[in-house]
Amino acid sequence: MTTTEKAGLRARAQTLKPAVQVGRGGVTPALVKEFDTALRRTELVKVRFAEGREVLRAQCEELVAATGAECAGGVGRVAVFFRARKD
């Protein structure tokens, strides 16, 4: 994904509310299932994290590896993920 495409996705995500919240327990199988369901429903998902930046990066990588989504970027403790629907 190009930087221009990522910027467009981040712009679209500005009005979205976080669909998934990653708590102090981290990325669990139940959370991955919920995240995957949200991606299937809307393609673009905003996720709020409870942990700081160091842990946030690792958790983003876990979500990407588990679902095949791409991280379009984030600010603070919120990140935006995208995965095209398989229509």
Buried (B, 14 or more C-beta within 10 A) or exposed (E): EEEEEBEBBBEBBEEEEBBBEBEEEBBEEEBBEBBBEBBEEBBBBBBBBBBEEEBBBEBBEBBBEBBEBBBBBBEEBBBBBBBEEEE
